[in-house]
Amino acid sequence: MTVTELNRHIIAVLTPVLGQGEAKSAARIIWDDVLHYTPGQIIIRGDHELEPFSVEHINRLLREVCGGRPLQYAIGTARFMGMDLKVTPDTLIPRPETAGLVDIITDDAGEQTDLHVLDIGTGSGCIAIALARALKFARIDAIDISAPALEVASENARNLGCRINFIHADALALPQNQAVADRYDIIVSNPPYVLDSEADDMDARVLDHEPKTALFVPDDDPLKFYRPISVFARQALQPDGKLYFEINPKEADAMREMLSGLGFHDIRIIRDYLGQNRFATATA
């Protein structure tokens, strides 16, 4: 089978499952993962005959995706901000929106050096690792309640040559009333924020495969994670230290009110690339 024939086959198989646009995006990911082909190389090498084992590898991935498994879990990696990160069902698949959170932080602090940064709920480590690569001489701590997720994050950091201090801790049980000796310049978190009632509108691939504890919060407590993290941040941040959140757009007003009530200032609600109120930032 030639490159062109297989590419057409991939798109034809995935289109009924994912839709044409996403099928084409998935095809590019598969080519990049299996043979490290760029879109240009797919065209240039269109008449090249592929080895049978490469064709079977791709067909195996197609069977898994058609069976409902997210492509990134089938491959075992996800691309995030130019990095290939290991992902497993113990970690969320990094979203494009989250890259916007990293961009906001680097826009604000990219020229500063020796910053002390805490990532709360690190998952695959995508935010912590991206910041370790972007900020100059930063010290990065990253916590998660999931020990298996921390193992994945640690492996990702090692593979990308980043030194990060990973800590097994619960974001809902951070110290609230004790002095923090070594305060942070930046605290960032992308905690669970999808309301339970929003599950009906979500893709079955997400619901059936990604860790629900990293996704959902009760409808009657949408700021379940943001409140204790913010209380902790009031004592753990340096004076004028910065707090950064990815948020549910529906809770932007409640987020602003909560942060203001805790004494934060310079509160900003920032839209993502789709125009949704996706990020909140505040100064201690």
Secondary structure, 3 states (H helix, E strand, C coil): CEHHHHHHHHHHHHHHHHCHHHHHHHHHHHHHHHHCCCHHHHHHCCCCECCHHHHHHHHHHHHHHHCCCCHHHHHCEEEECCEEEECCCCCCCCCHHHHHHHHHHHHHHCCCECCEEEEECCCCCHHHHHHHHHCECCEEEEEECCHHHHHHHHHHHHHCCCCEEEEECCHHHCCCCCCCCCCEEEEEECCCCEEHHHHHHCCHHHHHHCCHHHCEECCCCCCCCHHHHHHHHHHHEEEEEEEEEECCHHHHHHHHHHHHHCCCEEEEEEECCCCCEEEEEEEC
